[in-house]
Protein backbone atom coordinates (compact mmCIF):
# COMPACT_ATOMS: atom_id res chain seq x y z
CA UNK A 1 0.00 0.00 0.00
CA UNK A 2 1.34 3.44 -0.91
CA UNK A 3 0.72 6.66 0.99
CA UNK A 4 1.67 10.31 0.78
CA UNK A 5 3.26 11.75 3.92
CA UNK A 6 4.29 15.40 4.16
CA UNK A 7 7.66 15.96 5.79
CA UNK A 8 8.67 19.54 6.58
CA UNK A 9 11.86 19.04 8.55
CA UNK A 10 15.15 19.47 6.65
CA UNK A 11 17.54 18.02 9.24
CA UNK A 12 17.65 14.85 11.36
CA UNK A 13 16.70 14.25 14.96
CA UNK A 14 19.67 13.66 17.25
CA UNK A 15 19.13 10.85 19.77
CA UNK A 16 21.68 9.95 22.44
CA UNK A 17 21.94 6.21 23.10
CA UNK A 18 24.44 5.17 25.74
CA UNK A 19 26.18 8.52 25.37
CA UNK A 20 26.57 8.02 21.61
CA UNK A 21 24.75 10.30 19.16
CA UNK A 22 22.55 8.64 16.54
CA UNK A 23 20.79 10.63 13.85
CA UNK A 24 17.24 9.67 12.86
CA UNK A 25 15.91 10.70 9.46
CA UNK A 26 13.20 13.36 9.60
CA UNK A 27 13.00 14.30 5.91
CA UNK A 28 11.93 10.85 4.72
CA UNK A 29 14.52 10.70 1.94
CA UNK A 30 17.17 8.51 3.58
CA UNK A 31 18.11 5.28 1.85
CA UNK A 32 19.04 3.91 5.27
CA UNK A 33 15.83 4.47 7.28
CA UNK A 34 15.35 5.06 10.12
CA UNK A 35 18.87 6.50 10.17
CA UNK A 36 19.98 9.69 8.45
CA UNK A 37 22.26 9.34 5.42
CA UNK A 38 22.42 13.11 4.72
CA UNK A 39 19.79 12.92 1.97
CA UNK A 40 18.12 15.92 3.64
CA UNK A 41 20.72 18.02 1.82
CA UNK A 42 18.59 17.49 -1.30
CA UNK A 43 15.90 19.69 0.29
CA UNK A 44 18.09 22.81 0.27
CA UNK A 45 16.65 25.32 -2.17
CA UNK A 46 13.06 24.05 -2.06
CA UNK A 47 10.52 26.76 -2.84
CA UNK A 48 8.83 27.84 0.43
CA UNK A 49 5.10 27.11 0.46
CA UNK A 50 5.37 24.53 -2.33
CA UNK A 51 5.18 20.75 -2.09
CA UNK A 52 8.04 18.77 -3.63
CA UNK A 53 8.70 15.11 -4.36
CA UNK A 54 11.91 13.33 -5.27
CA UNK A 55 12.43 10.59 -7.85
CA UNK A 56 14.71 7.57 -7.44
CA UNK A 57 17.72 9.52 -8.69
CA UNK A 58 17.13 12.29 -6.12
CA UNK A 59 15.82 14.82 -8.64
CA UNK A 60 13.34 17.31 -7.14
CA UNK A 61 9.90 17.88 -8.68
CA UNK A 62 7.18 20.31 -7.67
CA UNK A 63 3.86 18.59 -6.96
CA UNK A 64 0.90 19.87 -8.99
CA UNK A 65 -1.32 19.89 -5.88
CA UNK A 66 -0.17 20.93 -2.39
CA UNK A 67 -2.64 18.48 -0.76
CA UNK A 68 -3.45 20.97 2.02
CA UNK A 69 -5.59 18.50 3.95
CA UNK A 70 -2.88 15.82 4.29
CA UNK A 71 -1.53 15.44 7.80
CA UNK A 72 2.09 16.57 8.10
CA UNK A 73 4.89 16.27 10.65
CA UNK A 74 4.29 19.81 11.96
N, CA, C and O atoms as a GROMACS GRO file, in nm:
protein
  296
    1UNK      N    1   0.084  -0.117   0.000
    1UNK     CA    2   0.000   0.000   0.000
    1UNK      C    3   0.089   0.124   0.000
    1UNK      O    4   0.186   0.131   0.076
    2UNK      N    5   0.058   0.219  -0.084
    2UNK     CA    6   0.134   0.344  -0.091
    2UNK      C    7   0.060   0.454  -0.018
    2UNK      O    8  -0.063   0.451  -0.007
    3UNK      N    9   0.134   0.552   0.032
    3UNK     CA   10   0.072   0.666   0.098
    3UNK      C   11   0.159   0.789   0.078
    3UNK      O   12   0.280   0.779   0.056
    4UNK      N   13   0.096   0.904   0.086
    4UNK     CA   14   0.167   1.031   0.078
    4UNK      C   15   0.179   1.085   0.220
    4UNK      O   16   0.079   1.095   0.292
    5UNK      N   17   0.300   1.120   0.260
    5UNK     CA   18   0.326   1.176   0.392
    5UNK      C   19   0.406   1.304   0.372
    5UNK      O   20   0.511   1.302   0.309
    6UNK      N   21   0.356   1.414   0.425
    6UNK     CA   22   0.429   1.540   0.416
    6UNK      C   23   0.535   1.544   0.524
    6UNK      O   24   0.507   1.519   0.642
    7UNK      N   25   0.656   1.577   0.485
    7UNK     CA   26   0.766   1.596   0.579
    7UNK      C   27   0.816   1.738   0.560
    7UNK      O   28   0.849   1.778   0.448
    8UNK      N   29   0.824   1.814   0.667
    8UNK     CA   30   0.866   1.954   0.658
    8UNK      C   31   1.007   1.978   0.713
    8UNK      O   32   1.068   2.081   0.685
    9UNK      N   33   1.056   1.886   0.790
    9UNK     CA   34   1.186   1.904   0.855
    9UNK      C   35   1.299   1.879   0.753
    9UNK      O   36   1.290   1.788   0.671
   10UNK      N   37   1.404   1.960   0.760
   10UNK     CA   38   1.515   1.948   0.665
   10UNK      C   39   1.646   1.911   0.733
   10UNK      O   40   1.755   1.938   0.681
   11UNK      N   41   1.636   1.850   0.851
   11UNK     CA   42   1.754   1.802   0.924
   11UNK      C   43   1.709   1.689   1.016
   11UNK      O   44   1.592   1.680   1.052
   12UNK      N   45   1.802   1.603   1.056
   12UNK     CA   46   1.765   1.485   1.136
   12UNK      C   47   1.742   1.518   1.284
   12UNK      O   48   1.777   1.625   1.334
   13UNK      N   49   1.682   1.420   1.350
   13UNK     CA   50   1.670   1.425   1.496
   13UNK      C   51   1.795   1.361   1.554
   13UNK      O   52   1.839   1.256   1.508
   14UNK      N   53   1.853   1.424   1.656
   14UNK     CA   54   1.967   1.366   1.725
   14UNK      C   55   1.915   1.293   1.848
   14UNK      O   56   1.841   1.350   1.927
   15UNK      N   57   1.953   1.167   1.863
   15UNK     CA   58   1.913   1.085   1.977
   15UNK      C   59   2.040   1.031   2.041
   15UNK      O   60   2.126   0.975   1.973
   16UNK      N   61   2.052   1.048   2.171
   16UNK     CA   62   2.168   0.995   2.244
   16UNK      C   63   2.132   0.857   2.300
   16UNK      O   64   2.035   0.842   2.374
   17UNK      N   65   2.213   0.757   2.263
   17UNK     CA   66   2.194   0.621   2.310
   17UNK      C   67   2.326   0.576   2.373
   17UNK      O   68   2.427   0.562   2.305
   18UNK      N   69   2.322   0.555   2.505
   18UNK     CA   70   2.444   0.517   2.574
   18UNK      C   71   2.554   0.618   2.558
   18UNK      O   72   2.672   0.582   2.551
   19UNK      N   73   2.519   0.746   2.552
   19UNK     CA   74   2.618   0.852   2.537
   19UNK      C   75   2.664   0.873   2.394
   19UNK      O   76   2.742   0.965   2.368
   20UNK      N   77   2.618   0.790   2.302
   20UNK     CA   78   2.657   0.802   2.161
   20UNK      C   79   2.543   0.866   2.081
   20UNK      O   80   2.427   0.827   2.096
   21UNK      N   81   2.576   0.963   1.997
   21UNK     CA   82   2.475   1.030   1.916
   21UNK      C   83   2.438   0.945   1.795
   21UNK      O   84   2.525   0.896   1.723
   22UNK      N   85   2.310   0.928   1.774
   22UNK     CA   86   2.255   0.864   1.654
   22UNK      C   87   2.166   0.968   1.587
   22UNK      O   88   2.105   1.050   1.656
   23UNK      N   89   2.158   0.966   1.457
   23UNK     CA   90   2.078   1.063   1.385
   23UNK      C   91   1.967   0.990   1.310
   23UNK      O   92   1.992   0.903   1.227
   24UNK      N   93   1.843   1.030   1.342
   24UNK     CA   94   1.724   0.967   1.286
   24UNK      C   95   1.669   1.056   1.176
   24UNK      O   96   1.651   1.177   1.195
   25UNK      N   97   1.642   0.997   1.062
   25UNK     CA   98   1.591   1.070   0.946
   25UNK      C   99   1.458   1.137   0.980
   25UNK      O  100   1.369   1.075   1.038
   26UNK      N  101   1.445   1.263   0.942
   26UNK     CA  102   1.320   1.336   0.960
   26UNK      C  103   1.264   1.386   0.827
   26UNK      O  104   1.149   1.428   0.820
   27UNK      N  105   1.345   1.380   0.721
   27UNK     CA  106   1.300   1.430   0.591
   27UNK      C  107   1.229   1.322   0.510
   27UNK      O  108   1.152   1.352   0.419
   28UNK      N  109   1.256   1.195   0.544
   28UNK     CA  110   1.193   1.084   0.472
   28UNK      C  111   1.267   1.041   0.347
   28UNK      O  112   1.220   0.951   0.276
   29UNK      N  113   1.380   1.100   0.318
   29UNK     CA  114   1.452   1.070   0.194
   29UNK      C  115   1.568   0.972   0.211
   29UNK      O  116   1.626   0.928   0.112
   30UNK      N  117   1.602   0.938   0.334
   30UNK     CA  118   1.717   0.851   0.358
   30UNK      C  119   1.702   0.714   0.292
   30UNK      O  120   1.592   0.657   0.291
   31UNK      N  121   1.808   0.664   0.239
   31UNK     CA  122   1.811   0.528   0.185
   31UNK      C  123   1.847   0.428   0.292
   31UNK      O  124   1.861   0.308   0.263
   32UNK      N  125   1.863   0.475   0.416
   32UNK     CA  126   1.904   0.391   0.527
   32UNK      C  127   1.810   0.411   0.647
   32UNK      O  128   1.855   0.416   0.762
   33UNK      N  129   1.679   0.423   0.621
   33UNK     CA  130   1.583   0.447   0.728
   33UNK      C  131   1.591   0.340   0.834
   33UNK      O  132   1.611   0.223   0.801
   34UNK      N  133   1.577   0.375   0.960
   34UNK     CA  134   1.535   0.505   1.012
   34UNK      C  135   1.650   0.603   1.032
   34UNK      O  136   1.629   0.712   1.084
   35UNK      N  137   1.770   0.566   0.992
   35UNK     CA  138   1.887   0.650   1.017
   35UNK      C  139   1.909   0.752   0.905
   35UNK      O  140   1.873   0.728   0.789
   36UNK      N  141   1.967   0.863   0.941
   36UNK     CA  142   1.998   0.969   0.845
   36UNK      C  143   2.119   0.929   0.760
   36UNK      O  144   2.218   0.877   0.812
   37UNK      N  145   2.111   0.954   0.630
   37UNK     CA  146   2.226   0.934   0.542
   37UNK      C  147   2.264   1.064   0.471
   37UNK      O  148   2.334   1.062   0.369
   38UNK      N  149   2.217   1.176   0.525
   38UNK     CA  150   2.242   1.311   0.472
   38UNK      C  151   2.162   1.344   0.347
   38UNK      O  152   2.191   1.444   0.280
   39UNK      N  153   2.063   1.262   0.313
   39UNK     CA  154   1.979   1.292   0.197
   39UNK      C  155   1.900   1.420   0.215
   39UNK      O  156   1.852   1.478   0.117
   40UNK      N  157   1.884   1.467   0.339
   40UNK     CA  158   1.812   1.592   0.364
   40UNK      C  159   1.878   1.710   0.292
   40UNK      O  160   1.814   1.813   0.272
   41UNK      N  161   2.004   1.695   0.255
   41UNK     CA  162   2.072   1.802   0.182
   41UNK      C  163   2.006   1.829   0.047
   41UNK      O  164   2.020   1.938  -0.008
   42UNK      N  165   1.932   1.730  -0.005
   42UNK     CA  166   1.859   1.749  -0.130
   42UNK      C  167   1.749   1.854  -0.116
   42UNK      O  168   1.709   1.915  -0.215
   43UNK      N  169   1.702   1.877   0.007
   43UNK     CA  170   1.590   1.969   0.029
   43UNK      C  171   1.632   2.116   0.026
   43UNK      O  172   1.547   2.204   0.018
   44UNK      N  173   1.762   2.142   0.031
   44UNK     CA  174   1.809   2.281   0.027
   44UNK      C  175   1.766   2.344  -0.105
   44UNK      O  176   1.785   2.285  -0.212
   45UNK      N  177   1.709   2.462  -0.097
   45UNK     CA  178   1.665   2.532  -0.217
   45UNK      C  179   1.521   2.504  -0.257
   45UNK      O  180   1.476   2.552  -0.361
   46UNK      N  181   1.448   2.426  -0.175
   46UNK     CA  182   1.306   2.405  -0.206
   46UNK      C  183   1.233   2.539  -0.199
   46UNK      O  184   1.268   2.626  -0.120
   47UNK      N  185   1.131   2.554  -0.282
   47UNK     CA  186   1.052   2.676  -0.284
   47UNK      C  187   0.959   2.677  -0.163
   47UNK      O  188   0.876   2.588  -0.149
   48UNK      N  189   0.971   2.777  -0.074
   48UNK     CA  190   0.883   2.784   0.043
   48UNK      C  191   0.735   2.787   0.001
   48UNK      O  192   0.698   2.854  -0.095
   49UNK      N  193   0.653   2.714   0.074
   49UNK     CA  194   0.510   2.711   0.046
   49UNK      C  195   0.470   2.614  -0.064
   49UNK      O  196   0.350   2.600  -0.092
   50UNK      N  197   0.566   2.549  -0.127
   50UNK     CA  198   0.537   2.453  -0.233
   50UNK      C  199   0.563   2.312  -0.183
   50UNK      O  200   0.642   2.292  -0.090
   51UNK      N  201   0.497   2.215  -0.243
   51UNK     CA  202   0.518   2.075  -0.209
   51UNK      C  203   0.607   2.012  -0.315
   51UNK      O  204   0.584   2.030  -0.435
   52UNK      N  205   0.709   1.939  -0.271
   52UNK     CA  206   0.804   1.877  -0.363
   52UNK      C  207   0.808   1.727  -0.342
   52UNK      O  208   0.778   1.677  -0.233
   53UNK      N  209   0.845   1.655  -0.446
   53UNK     CA  210   0.870   1.511  -0.436
   53UNK      C  211   0.999   1.482  -0.509
   53UNK      O  212   1.043   1.559  -0.594
   54UNK      N  213   1.060   1.369  -0.474
   54UNK     CA  214   1.191   1.333  -0.527
   54UNK      C  215   1.184   1.197  -0.595
   54UNK      O  216   1.125   1.103  -0.541
   55UNK      N  217   1.243   1.187  -0.714
   55UNK     CA  218   1.243   1.059  -0.785
   55UNK      C  219   1.358   0.972  -0.735
   55UNK      O  220   1.434   1.014  -0.648
   56UNK      N  221   1.370   0.852  -0.790
   56UNK     CA  222   1.471   0.757  -0.744
   56UNK      C  223   1.614   0.808  -0.758
   56UNK      O  224   1.703   0.764  -0.685
   57UNK      N  225   1.637   0.899  -0.851
   57UNK     CA  226   1.772   0.952  -0.870
   57UNK      C  227   1.799   1.073  -0.779
   57UNK      O  228   1.909   1.127  -0.779
   58UNK      N  229   1.697   1.114  -0.701
   58UNK     CA  230   1.713   1.229  -0.612
   58UNK      C  231   1.676   1.361  -0.675
   58UNK      O  232   1.696   1.466  -0.614
   59UNK      N  233   1.622   1.359  -0.797
   59UNK     CA  234   1.582   1.482  -0.864
   59UNK      C  235   1.452   1.535  -0.803
   59UNK      O  236   1.357   1.460  -0.782
   60UNK      N  237   1.450   1.664  -0.774
   60UNK     CA  238   1.334   1.731  -0.714
   60UNK      C  239   1.231   1.767  -0.820
   60UNK      O  240   1.264   1.810  -0.930
   61UNK      N  241   1.103   1.749  -0.783
   61UNK     CA  242   0.990   1.788  -0.868
   61UNK      C  243   0.889   1.862  -0.782
   61UNK      O  244   0.871   1.828  -0.664
   62UNK      N  245   0.823   1.961  -0.839
   62UNK     CA  246   0.718   2.031  -0.767
   62UNK      C  247   0.587   1.957  -0.791
   62UNK      O  248   0.553   1.927  -0.906
   63UNK      N  249   0.514   1.928  -0.684
   63UNK     CA  250   0.386   1.859  -0.696
   63UNK      C  251   0.283   1.956  -0.755
   63UNK      O  252   0.286   2.076  -0.726
   64UNK      N  253   0.193   1.904  -0.837
   64UNK     CA  254   0.090   1.987  -0.899
   64UNK      C  255  -0.011   2.037  -0.797
   64UNK      O  256  -0.064   2.147  -0.810
   65UNK      N  257  -0.036   1.955  -0.694
   65UNK     CA  258  -0.132   1.989  -0.588
   65UNK      C  259  -0.056   1.989  -0.456
   65UNK      O  260   0.028   1.903  -0.433
   66UNK      N  261  -0.085   2.085  -0.368
   66UNK     CA  262  -0.017   2.093  -0.239
   66UNK      C  263  -0.082   2.002  -0.135
   66UNK      O  264  -0.031   1.990  -0.024
   67UNK      N  265  -0.194   1.938  -0.168
   67UNK     CA  266  -0.264   1.848  -0.076
   67UNK      C  267  -0.275   1.911   0.063
   67UNK      O  268  -0.223   1.857   0.160
   68UNK      N  269  -0.342   2.026   0.073
   68UNK     CA  270  -0.345   2.097   0.202
   68UNK      C  271  -0.409   2.020   0.317
   68UNK      O  272  -0.382   2.051   0.434
   69UNK      N  273  -0.491   1.923   0.288
   69UNK     CA  274  -0.559   1.850   0.395
   69UNK      C  275  -0.480   1.730   0.448
   69UNK      O  276  -0.521   1.668   0.546
   70UNK      N  277  -0.368   1.696   0.384
   70UNK     CA  278  -0.288   1.582   0.429
   70UNK      C  279  -0.217   1.617   0.559
   70UNK      O  280  -0.159   1.725   0.572
   71UNK      N  281  -0.221   1.525   0.653
   71UNK     CA  282  -0.153   1.544   0.780
   71UNK      C  283  -0.002   1.553   0.754
   71UNK      O  284   0.052   1.480   0.671
   72UNK      N  285   0.065   1.641   0.826
   72UNK     CA  286   0.209   1.657   0.810
   72UNK      C  287   0.278   1.634   0.944
   72UNK      O  288   0.214   1.606   1.044
   73UNK      N  289   0.411   1.648   0.944
   73UNK     CA  290   0.489   1.627   1.065
   73UNK      C  291   0.498   1.752   1.151
   73UNK      O  292   0.572   1.754   1.250
   74UNK      N  293   0.425   1.856   1.117
   74UNK     CA  294   0.429   1.981   1.196
   74UNK      C  295   0.328   1.976   1.308
   74UNK      O  296   0.317   2.071   1.385
   0.00000   0.00000   0.00000
